[in-house]
């Protein structure tokens, strides 16, 4: 089982590598769309990478209300602990 801190570190790594973002910009309260300029296509790429990270299928519905980096961490944590 991964802790939220471990998940957060991996999410930051994925965001940084995939979207060429400075890790200093990726804070728990950072909004994916307005702060990090992630669009809907990018969000799908992120979801695919998170599925690879977890080894589980993540339902797109689980991400409908996801807006911040912390929301992503919380959703992944919840998916891993079902």
Buried (B, 14 or more C-beta within 10 A) or exposed (E): EBEEEEBBBBBBBBBBEBBEBEEEBBBBEBBBBEBBEBEEEBBEBBBEBBBEBBEEEBEEEEBEEBBBBBBBBBBBBEBBEE
